[in-house]
Amino acid sequence: MACRGAGRQRSILLSCALLLLLAACADPARERYEKAEKALQYRRMEEALAGYRSLAREFPQSRYAPAALLRQGNLYGSYYRNFPASLEAYDSLVFNYPRASEVPKALQRTAEVHLFQYLDPAAAASDLERLRKEFPRFEGMDEALFLLARSYGAARDPERQAAVLSELMQRYPDSARAGEGRWMLAYALLGQRRYAESDREFRKLLYLASDRKSTVQARWGMAQSLEGMGDLEGAIAQYEAVRGEWEEPEYIEGKIERLKGRLRQP
């Protein structure tokens, strides 16, 4: 009896597995998506794009439709350089599937197109602020915050840029983007002539520097900050520390001599 029961149970399990397999094979949207993915893998771009487009059009209720729209937008933007079509695909995804897991990535891609292709930092910042508000747990938030900081920098909004960079460094201290953000913040403060603050940031970068190039760049930033504050002796010391290692040694020599000349003036 036990053997018969075990055999019946195995038979039921096999039947269920077969039904699941048949159900998967009977999903035309899944078949279309997997076919398009395979075409993309083998660089058959036109075939892949046609598959993604037809899937989103013919199976709008499918769970694969948002992913197909995201792929469609990526292909139009990165491969075909058709940015209006790229934005149209992303906008369709965001509008028709507002809670889909692909939406934050679509908003980020939209911001990239607005910032780098249309040179519209205000639109890019709007996209990214929406992403930050509606999807606070987005796994790529460090990248989104870095892009938002660049957008505010391009829009000449230094206060918001500094606030976003501070958030990036506080929330994601180990991210590579946080490291880039530290440099962006230091140079942004220097450009705003907030010399004491830029000096502080460059000193942090000097402490964190793990290679000679970063060390030289941090000292160069410190030298410019100190010069801006009127600390000519401190600036000379930092310029001399990078003497012979900066890309334009003649410029460094001239800078040192000019500052020494200013010190000699009564």
ZADO-253522 format. One record per residue (C-alpha): residue number from 0; residue in three letters; x, y, z. Coordinates in steps of 0.001 Angstrom, whole numbers. Example, Ala and Ser with C-alpha at 12.3 -4.5 7.8 and 13.67 -1.06 7.14 Angstrom:
BEGIN
<r lumvo="0" vexmi="ALA" xx="12300" yy="-4500" zz="7800"/>
<r lumvo="1" vexmi="SER" xx="13670" yy="-1060" zz="7140"/>
***
This chain:
BEGIN
<r lumvo="0" vexmi="MET" xx="0" yy="0" zz="0"/>
<r lumvo="1" vexmi="ALA" xx="2859" yy="2381" zz="874"/>
<r lumvo="2" vexmi="CYS" xx="4492" yy="1721" zz="-2496"/>
<r lumvo="3" vexmi="ARG" xx="1234" yy="2366" zz="-4309"/>
<r lumvo="4" vexmi="GLY" xx="787" yy="5661" zz="-2391"/>
<r lumvo="5" vexmi="ALA" xx="4318" yy="6803" zz="-3190"/>
<r lumvo="6" vexmi="GLY" xx="3852" yy="5926" zz="-6845"/>
<r lumvo="7" vexmi="ARG" xx="580" yy="7829" zz="-7002"/>
<r lumvo="8" vexmi="GLN" xx="2253" yy="10867" zz="-5382"/>
<r lumvo="9" vexmi="ARG" xx="5104" yy="10816" zz="-7916"/>
<r lumvo="10" vexmi="SER" xx="2573" yy="10581" zz="-10711"/>
<r lumvo="11" vexmi="ILE" xx="708" yy="13627" zz="-9400"/>
<r lumvo="12" vexmi="LEU" xx="3931" yy="15610" zz="-9068"/>
<r lumvo="13" vexmi="LEU" xx="4983" yy="14736" zz="-12601"/>
<r lumvo="14" vexmi="SER" xx="1583" yy="15728" zz="-13919"/>
<r lumvo="15" vexmi="CYS" xx="1775" yy="19096" zz="-12133"/>
<r lumvo="16" vexmi="ALA" xx="5264" yy="19723" zz="-13474"/>
<r lumvo="17" vexmi="LEU" xx="4087" yy="18882" zz="-16977"/>
<r lumvo="18" vexmi="LEU" xx="1129" yy="21233" zz="-16664"/>
<r lumvo="19" vexmi="LEU" xx="3413" yy="24051" zz="-15476"/>
<r lumvo="20" vexmi="LEU" xx="5775" yy="23429" zz="-18377"/>
<r lumvo="21" vexmi="LEU" xx="2911" yy="23432" zz="-20857"/>
<r lumvo="22" vexmi="ALA" xx="1544" yy="26637" zz="-19343"/>
<r lumvo="23" vexmi="ALA" xx="4930" yy="28328" zz="-19701"/>
<r lumvo="24" vexmi="CYS" xx="5278" yy="27174" zz="-23282"/>
<r lumvo="25" vexmi="ALA" xx="1757" yy="28386" zz="-24003"/>
<r lumvo="26" vexmi="ASP" xx="2610" yy="31963" zz="-22928"/>
<r lumvo="27" vexmi="PRO" xx="3139" yy="33777" zz="-26245"/>
<r lumvo="28" vexmi="ALA" xx="4367" yy="36942" zz="-24525"/>
<r lumvo="29" vexmi="ARG" xx="7088" yy="35028" zz="-22737"/>
<r lumvo="30" vexmi="GLU" xx="8079" yy="33274" zz="-25952"/>
<r lumvo="31" vexmi="ARG" xx="8238" yy="36617" zz="-27759"/>
<r lumvo="32" vexmi="TYR" xx="10338" yy="38174" zz="-25004"/>
<r lumvo="33" vexmi="GLU" xx="12791" yy="35277" zz="-24801"/>
<r lumvo="34" vexmi="LYS" xx="13162" yy="35284" zz="-28572"/>
<r lumvo="35" vexmi="ALA" xx="13906" yy="39025" zz="-28543"/>
<r lumvo="36" vexmi="GLU" xx="16396" yy="38554" zz="-25699"/>
<r lumvo="37" vexmi="LYS" xx="18208" yy="35871" zz="-27687"/>
<r lumvo="38" vexmi="ALA" xx="18329" yy="38122" zz="-30741"/>
<r lumvo="39" vexmi="LEU" xx="19766" yy="40906" zz="-28600"/>
<r lumvo="40" vexmi="GLN" xx="22375" yy="38539" zz="-27167"/>
<r lumvo="41" vexmi="TYR" xx="23563" yy="37700" zz="-30670"/>
<r lumvo="42" vexmi="ARG" xx="23521" yy="41368" zz="-31747"/>
<r lumvo="43" vexmi="ARG" xx="20603" yy="40964" zz="-34148"/>
<r lumvo="44" vexmi="MET" xx="19358" yy="44393" zz="-33229"/>
<r lumvo="45" vexmi="GLU" xx="16551" yy="44857" zz="-35735"/>
<r lumvo="46" vexmi="GLU" xx="15062" yy="41483" zz="-34875"/>
<r lumvo="47" vexmi="ALA" xx="15315" yy="42215" zz="-31149"/>
<r lumvo="48" vexmi="LEU" xx="13708" yy="45644" zz="-31490"/>
<r lumvo="49" vexmi="ALA" xx="10858" yy="44241" zz="-33593"/>
<r lumvo="50" vexmi="GLY" xx="10226" yy="41594" zz="-30943"/>
<r lumvo="51" vexmi="TYR" xx="10114" yy="44058" zz="-28068"/>
<r lumvo="52" vexmi="ARG" xx="7871" yy="46455" zz="-29974"/>
<r lumvo="53" vexmi="SER" xx="5381" yy="43770" zz="-31013"/>
<r lumvo="54" vexmi="LEU" xx="5250" yy="42340" zz="-27499"/>
<r lumvo="55" vexmi="ALA" xx="4392" yy="45685" zz="-25903"/>
<r lumvo="56" vexmi="ARG" xx="1802" yy="46347" zz="-28597"/>
<r lumvo="57" vexmi="GLU" xx="128" yy="42918" zz="-28754"/>
<r lumvo="58" vexmi="PHE" xx="381" yy="41838" zz="-25114"/>
<r lumvo="59" vexmi="PRO" xx="-1" yy="45030" zz="-23060"/>
<r lumvo="60" vexmi="GLN" xx="-1346" yy="43117" zz="-20039"/>
<r lumvo="61" vexmi="SER" xx="1621" yy="40751" zz="-19939"/>
<r lumvo="62" vexmi="ARG" xx="4151" yy="40935" zz="-17135"/>
<r lumvo="63" vexmi="TYR" xx="6804" yy="41137" zz="-19861"/>
<r lumvo="64" vexmi="ALA" xx="5418" yy="44332" zz="-21411"/>
<r lumvo="65" vexmi="PRO" xx="7225" yy="46794" zz="-19063"/>
<r lumvo="66" vexmi="ALA" xx="10539" yy="44987" zz="-19549"/>
<r lumvo="67" vexmi="ALA" xx="10017" yy="45020" zz="-23317"/>
<r lumvo="68" vexmi="LEU" xx="9402" yy="48784" zz="-23268"/>
<r lumvo="69" vexmi="LEU" xx="12546" yy="49345" zz="-21211"/>
<r lumvo="70" vexmi="ARG" xx="14598" yy="47274" zz="-23659"/>
<r lumvo="71" vexmi="GLN" xx="12993" yy="49130" zz="-26539"/>
<r lumvo="72" vexmi="GLY" xx="13937" yy="52494" zz="-25080"/>
<r lumvo="73" vexmi="ASN" xx="17497" yy="51338" zz="-24407"/>
<r lumvo="74" vexmi="LEU" xx="17928" yy="50088" zz="-27963"/>
<r lumvo="75" vexmi="TYR" xx="16547" yy="53249" zz="-29517"/>
<r lumvo="76" vexmi="GLY" xx="18822" yy="55389" zz="-27374"/>
<r lumvo="77" vexmi="SER" xx="22122" yy="53524" zz="-27139"/>
<r lumvo="78" vexmi="TYR" xx="22193" yy="51727" zz="-30490"/>
<r lumvo="79" vexmi="TYR" xx="20006" yy="53640" zz="-32949"/>
<r lumvo="80" vexmi="ARG" xx="20588" yy="57082" zz="-31362"/>
<r lumvo="81" vexmi="ASN" xx="16911" yy="57832" zz="-31935"/>
<r lumvo="82" vexmi="PHE" xx="16298" yy="59770" zz="-28750"/>
<r lumvo="83" vexmi="PRO" xx="12704" yy="60882" zz="-29418"/>
<r lumvo="84" vexmi="ALA" xx="11724" yy="57233" zz="-29909"/>
<r lumvo="85" vexmi="SER" xx="13700" yy="56296" zz="-26825"/>
<r lumvo="86" vexmi="LEU" xx="11851" yy="58847" zz="-24693"/>
<r lumvo="87" vexmi="GLU" xx="8524" yy="57728" zz="-26140"/>
<r lumvo="88" vexmi="ALA" xx="9176" yy="54137" zz="-25029"/>
<r lumvo="89" vexmi="TYR" xx="10238" yy="55193" zz="-21530"/>
<r lumvo="90" vexmi="ASP" xx="7263" yy="57547" zz="-21178"/>
<r lumvo="91" vexmi="SER" xx="4900" yy="54771" zz="-22240"/>
<r lumvo="92" vexmi="LEU" xx="6372" yy="52482" zz="-19603"/>
<r lumvo="93" vexmi="VAL" xx="6105" yy="55076" zz="-16824"/>
<r lumvo="94" vexmi="PHE" xx="2579" yy="56141" zz="-17782"/>
<r lumvo="95" vexmi="ASN" xx="1024" yy="52704" zz="-18399"/>
<r lumvo="96" vexmi="TYR" xx="2848" yy="50710" zz="-15705"/>
<r lumvo="97" vexmi="PRO" xx="3542" yy="53237" zz="-12908"/>
<r lumvo="98" vexmi="ARG" xx="4282" yy="50593" zz="-10254"/>
<r lumvo="99" vexmi="ALA" xx="6373" yy="48256" zz="-12405"/>
<r lumvo="100" vexmi="SER" xx="9874" yy="47466" zz="-11164"/>
<r lumvo="101" vexmi="GLU" xx="11283" yy="48831" zz="-14434"/>
<r lumvo="102" vexmi="VAL" xx="9930" yy="52369" zz="-13861"/>
<r lumvo="103" vexmi="PRO" xx="12838" yy="53773" zz="-11794"/>
<r lumvo="104" vexmi="LYS" xx="15332" yy="52635" zz="-14389"/>
<r lumvo="105" vexmi="ALA" xx="13189" yy="54214" zz="-17123"/>
<r lumvo="106" vexmi="LEU" xx="13103" yy="57507" zz="-15197"/>
<r lumvo="107" vexmi="GLN" xx="16875" yy="57404" zz="-14834"/>
<r lumvo="108" vexmi="ARG" xx="17360" yy="56727" zz="-18542"/>
<r lumvo="109" vexmi="THR" xx="14953" yy="59535" zz="-19385"/>
<r lumvo="110" vexmi="ALA" xx="16992" yy="61901" zz="-17224"/>
<r lumvo="111" vexmi="GLU" xx="20195" yy="60844" zz="-18987"/>
<r lumvo="112" vexmi="VAL" xx="18670" yy="61631" zz="-22371"/>
<r lumvo="113" vexmi="HIS" xx="17412" yy="65006" zz="-21176"/>
<r lumvo="114" vexmi="LEU" xx="20751" yy="65939" zz="-19616"/>
<r lumvo="115" vexmi="PHE" xx="23306" yy="64590" zz="-22107"/>
<r lumvo="116" vexmi="GLN" xx="21430" yy="64685" zz="-25411"/>
<r lumvo="117" vexmi="TYR" xx="19001" yy="67607" zz="-25073"/>
<r lumvo="118" vexmi="LEU" xx="21120" yy="69596" zz="-22599"/>
<r lumvo="119" vexmi="ASP" xx="18032" yy="70153" zz="-20459"/>
<r lumvo="120" vexmi="PRO" xx="19196" yy="69819" zz="-16832"/>
<r lumvo="121" vexmi="ALA" xx="15889" yy="71100" zz="-15435"/>
<r lumvo="122" vexmi="ALA" xx="13961" yy="68254" zz="-17088"/>
<r lumvo="123" vexmi="ALA" xx="16599" yy="65752" zz="-15947"/>
<r lumvo="124" vexmi="ALA" xx="16367" yy="66992" zz="-12361"/>
<r lumvo="125" vexmi="SER" xx="12571" yy="66710" zz="-12490"/>
<r lumvo="126" vexmi="ASP" xx="12806" yy="63070" zz="-13634"/>
<r lumvo="127" vexmi="LEU" xx="15288" yy="62211" zz="-10906"/>
<r lumvo="128" vexmi="GLU" xx="13406" yy="64002" zz="-8143"/>
<r lumvo="129" vexmi="ARG" xx="10354" yy="61951" zz="-9083"/>
<r lumvo="130" vexmi="LEU" xx="12456" yy="58794" zz="-8934"/>
<r lumvo="131" vexmi="ARG" xx="13811" yy="59757" zz="-5517"/>
<r lumvo="132" vexmi="LYS" xx="10337" yy="60509" zz="-4173"/>
<r lumvo="133" vexmi="GLU" xx="8397" yy="57556" zz="-5565"/>
<r lumvo="134" vexmi="PHE" xx="11079" yy="54844" zz="-5416"/>
<r lumvo="135" vexmi="PRO" xx="13249" yy="55583" zz="-2355"/>
<r lumvo="136" vexmi="ARG" xx="14505" yy="51986" zz="-2229"/>
<r lumvo="137" vexmi="PHE" xx="15707" yy="51898" zz="-5831"/>
<r lumvo="138" vexmi="GLU" xx="18858" yy="49795" zz="-5876"/>
<r lumvo="139" vexmi="GLY" xx="20624" yy="52246" zz="-8164"/>
<r lumvo="140" vexmi="MET" xx="19894" yy="55299" zz="-6023"/>
<r lumvo="141" vexmi="ASP" xx="23578" yy="56196" zz="-5640"/>
<r lumvo="142" vexmi="GLU" xx="23844" yy="56505" zz="-9423"/>
<r lumvo="143" vexmi="ALA" xx="20602" yy="58497" zz="-9550"/>
<r lumvo="144" vexmi="LEU" xx="21793" yy="60934" zz="-6871"/>
<r lumvo="145" vexmi="PHE" xx="25101" yy="61451" zz="-8676"/>
<r lumvo="146" vexmi="LEU" xx="23204" yy="62195" zz="-11881"/>
<r lumvo="147" vexmi="LEU" xx="20901" yy="64557" zz="-9984"/>
<r lumvo="148" vexmi="ALA" xx="23922" yy="66432" zz="-8623"/>
<r lumvo="149" vexmi="ARG" xx="25282" yy="66803" zz="-12153"/>
<r lumvo="150" vexmi="SER" xx="21894" yy="68084" zz="-13290"/>
<r lumvo="151" vexmi="TYR" xx="21777" yy="70744" zz="-10572"/>
<r lumvo="152" vexmi="GLY" xx="25361" yy="71692" zz="-11379"/>
<r lumvo="153" vexmi="ALA" xx="24494" yy="72154" zz="-15047"/>
<r lumvo="154" vexmi="ALA" xx="21408" yy="74152" zz="-14029"/>
<r lumvo="155" vexmi="ARG" xx="23656" yy="76475" zz="-11969"/>
<r lumvo="156" vexmi="ASP" xx="21925" yy="75564" zz="-8719"/>
<r lumvo="157" vexmi="PRO" xx="24910" yy="75066" zz="-6393"/>
<r lumvo="158" vexmi="GLU" xx="22896" yy="74880" zz="-3181"/>
<r lumvo="159" vexmi="ARG" xx="20814" yy="71933" zz="-4348"/>
<r lumvo="160" vexmi="GLN" xx="23857" yy="70319" zz="-5914"/>
<r lumvo="161" vexmi="ALA" xx="25759" yy="70489" zz="-2626"/>
<r lumvo="162" vexmi="ALA" xx="22762" yy="69104" zz="-708"/>
<r lumvo="163" vexmi="VAL" xx="22410" yy="66142" zz="-3070"/>
<r lumvo="164" vexmi="LEU" xx="26143" yy="65402" zz="-2960"/>
<r lumvo="165" vexmi="SER" xx="26073" yy="65458" zz="847"/>
<r lumvo="166" vexmi="GLU" xx="23155" yy="63008" zz="813"/>
<r lumvo="167" vexmi="LEU" xx="25015" yy="60758" zz="-1617"/>
<r lumvo="168" vexmi="MET" xx="28117" yy="60621" zz="571"/>
<r lumvo="169" vexmi="GLN" xx="26152" yy="60077" zz="3764"/>
<r lumvo="170" vexmi="ARG" xx="23863" yy="57348" zz="2445"/>
<r lumvo="171" vexmi="TYR" xx="26337" yy="55514" zz="215"/>
<r lumvo="172" vexmi="PRO" xx="29832" yy="56147" zz="1629"/>
<r lumvo="173" vexmi="ASP" xx="31269" yy="53015" zz="-18"/>
<r lumvo="174" vexmi="SER" xx="29856" yy="53708" zz="-3468"/>
<r lumvo="175" vexmi="ALA" xx="32214" yy="54625" zz="-6285"/>
<r lumvo="176" vexmi="ARG" xx="29816" yy="57461" zz="-7081"/>
<r lumvo="177" vexmi="ALA" xx="30295" yy="58837" zz="-3564"/>
<r lumvo="178" vexmi="GLY" xx="34020" yy="59076" zz="-4282"/>
<r lumvo="179" vexmi="GLU" xx="33335" yy="60976" zz="-7494"/>
<r lumvo="180" vexmi="GLY" xx="30818" yy="63098" zz="-5619"/>
<r lumvo="181" vexmi="ARG" xx="33489" yy="64232" zz="-3154"/>
<r lumvo="182" vexmi="TRP" xx="35586" yy="65601" zz="-6009"/>
<r lumvo="183" vexmi="MET" xx="32545" yy="67216" zz="-7605"/>
<r lumvo="184" vexmi="LEU" xx="31626" yy="68922" zz="-4345"/>
<r lumvo="185" vexmi="ALA" xx="35151" yy="70197" zz="-3720"/>
<r lumvo="186" vexmi="TYR" xx="35464" yy="71699" zz="-7196"/>
<r lumvo="187" vexmi="ALA" xx="31928" yy="73103" zz="-7031"/>
<r lumvo="188" vexmi="LEU" xx="32760" yy="74921" zz="-3787"/>
<r lumvo="189" vexmi="LEU" xx="35982" yy="76185" zz="-5313"/>
<r lumvo="190" vexmi="GLY" xx="34088" yy="77505" zz="-8329"/>
<r lumvo="191" vexmi="GLN" xx="31693" yy="79317" zz="-6004"/>
<r lumvo="192" vexmi="ARG" xx="34680" yy="80912" zz="-4236"/>
<r lumvo="193" vexmi="ARG" xx="33722" yy="79256" zz="-979"/>
<r lumvo="194" vexmi="TYR" xx="37408" yy="78737" zz="-348"/>
<r lumvo="195" vexmi="ALA" xx="37340" yy="77654" zz="3300"/>
<r lumvo="196" vexmi="GLU" xx="34790" yy="74952" zz="2517"/>
<r lumvo="197" vexmi="SER" xx="36608" yy="73788" zz="-617"/>
<r lumvo="198" vexmi="ASP" xx="39880" yy="73626" zz="1335"/>
<r lumvo="199" vexmi="ARG" xx="38175" yy="71414" zz="3909"/>
<r lumvo="200" vexmi="GLU" xx="36869" yy="69061" zz="1202"/>
<r lumvo="201" vexmi="PHE" xx="40214" yy="68857" zz="-595"/>
<r lumvo="202" vexmi="ARG" xx="41916" yy="68022" zz="2712"/>
<r lumvo="203" vexmi="LYS" xx="39465" yy="65155" zz="3171"/>
<r lumvo="204" vexmi="LEU" xx="40306" yy="63960" zz="-334"/>
<r lumvo="205" vexmi="LEU" xx="44020" yy="64172" zz="451"/>
<r lumvo="206" vexmi="TYR" xx="43458" yy="62002" zz="3527"/>
<r lumvo="207" vexmi="LEU" xx="41485" yy="59462" zz="1455"/>
<r lumvo="208" vexmi="ALA" xx="43868" yy="59475" zz="-1527"/>
<r lumvo="209" vexmi="SER" xx="45157" yy="56011" zz="-2353"/>
<r lumvo="210" vexmi="ASP" xx="47365" yy="56879" zz="-5342"/>
<r lumvo="211" vexmi="ARG" xx="49799" yy="59599" zz="-6356"/>
<r lumvo="212" vexmi="LYS" xx="47509" yy="61133" zz="-8981"/>
<r lumvo="213" vexmi="SER" xx="44716" yy="61691" zz="-6442"/>
<r lumvo="214" vexmi="THR" xx="47215" yy="63103" zz="-3968"/>
<r lumvo="215" vexmi="VAL" xx="48486" yy="65628" zz="-6510"/>
<r lumvo="216" vexmi="GLN" xx="44954" yy="66663" zz="-7502"/>
<r lumvo="217" vexmi="ALA" xx="43942" yy="67141" zz="-3850"/>
<r lumvo="218" vexmi="ARG" xx="47010" yy="69277" zz="-3131"/>
<r lumvo="219" vexmi="TRP" xx="46343" yy="71341" zz="-6244"/>
<r lumvo="220" vexmi="GLY" xx="42814" yy="72007" zz="-5026"/>
<r lumvo="221" vexmi="MET" xx="44108" yy="72927" zz="-1584"/>
<r lumvo="222" vexmi="ALA" xx="46619" yy="75328" zz="-3132"/>
<r lumvo="223" vexmi="GLN" xx="43906" yy="77114" zz="-5100"/>
<r lumvo="224" vexmi="SER" xx="41650" yy="77282" zz="-2044"/>
<r lumvo="225" vexmi="LEU" xx="44401" yy="78680" zz="158"/>
<r lumvo="226" vexmi="GLU" xx="45327" yy="81208" zz="-2497"/>
<r lumvo="227" vexmi="GLY" xx="41699" yy="82290" zz="-2632"/>
<r lumvo="228" vexmi="MET" xx="41648" yy="82728" zz="1150"/>
<r lumvo="229" vexmi="GLY" xx="44780" yy="84876" zz="987"/>
<r lumvo="230" vexmi="ASP" xx="47025" yy="82304" zz="2685"/>
<r lumvo="231" vexmi="LEU" xx="49842" yy="82752" zz="175"/>
<r lumvo="232" vexmi="GLU" xx="52477" yy="80871" zz="2187"/>
<r lumvo="233" vexmi="GLY" xx="50170" yy="77882" zz="2537"/>
<r lumvo="234" vexmi="ALA" xx="49347" yy="78010" zz="-1166"/>
<r lumvo="235" vexmi="ILE" xx="53041" yy="78151" zz="-2120"/>
<r lumvo="236" vexmi="ALA" xx="53735" yy="75116" zz="78"/>
<r lumvo="237" vexmi="GLN" xx="51058" yy="73092" zz="-1714"/>
<r lumvo="238" vexmi="TYR" xx="52132" yy="74231" zz="-5188"/>
<r lumvo="239" vexmi="GLU" xx="55720" yy="73273" zz="-4336"/>
<r lumvo="240" vexmi="ALA" xx="54507" yy="69851" zz="-3164"/>
<r lumvo="241" vexmi="VAL" xx="53222" yy="69099" zz="-6670"/>
<r lumvo="242" vexmi="ARG" xx="56159" yy="70716" zz="-8478"/>
<r lumvo="243" vexmi="GLY" xx="57376" yy="68385" zz="-11211"/>
<r lumvo="244" vexmi="GLU" xx="54252" yy="66191" zz="-11055"/>
<r lumvo="245" vexmi="TRP" xx="51635" yy="68556" zz="-12464"/>
<r lumvo="246" vexmi="GLU" xx="50851" yy="68374" zz="-16170"/>
<r lumvo="247" vexmi="GLU" xx="52147" yy="71908" zz="-16806"/>
<r lumvo="248" vexmi="PRO" xx="55333" yy="72375" zz="-14734"/>
<r lumvo="249" vexmi="GLU" xx="56056" yy="75781" zz="-16278"/>
<r lumvo="250" vexmi="TYR" xx="52674" yy="77041" zz="-15112"/>
<r lumvo="251" vexmi="ILE" xx="53394" yy="75812" zz="-11562"/>
<r lumvo="252" vexmi="GLU" xx="56783" yy="77532" zz="-11548"/>
<r lumvo="253" vexmi="GLY" xx="55220" yy="80774" zz="-12727"/>
<r lumvo="254" vexmi="LYS" xx="52483" yy="80503" zz="-10123"/>
<r lumvo="255" vexmi="ILE" xx="55006" yy="80003" zz="-7305"/>
<r lumvo="256" vexmi="GLU" xx="57105" yy="82955" zz="-8430"/>
<r lumvo="257" vexmi="ARG" xx="54080" yy="85242" zz="-8713"/>
<r lumvo="258" vexmi="LEU" xx="52898" yy="84334" zz="-5211"/>
<r lumvo="259" vexmi="LYS" xx="56386" yy="84845" zz="-3771"/>
<r lumvo="260" vexmi="GLY" xx="56446" yy="88230" zz="-5489"/>
<r lumvo="261" vexmi="ARG" xx="53165" yy="89136" zz="-3802"/>
<r lumvo="262" vexmi="LEU" xx="54615" yy="88129" zz="-427"/>
<r lumvo="263" vexmi="ARG" xx="57590" yy="90471" zz="-943"/>
<r lumvo="264" vexmi="GLN" xx="55331" yy="93423" zz="-1591"/>
<r lumvo="265" vexmi="PRO" xx="55039" yy="95792" zz="1402"/>
***
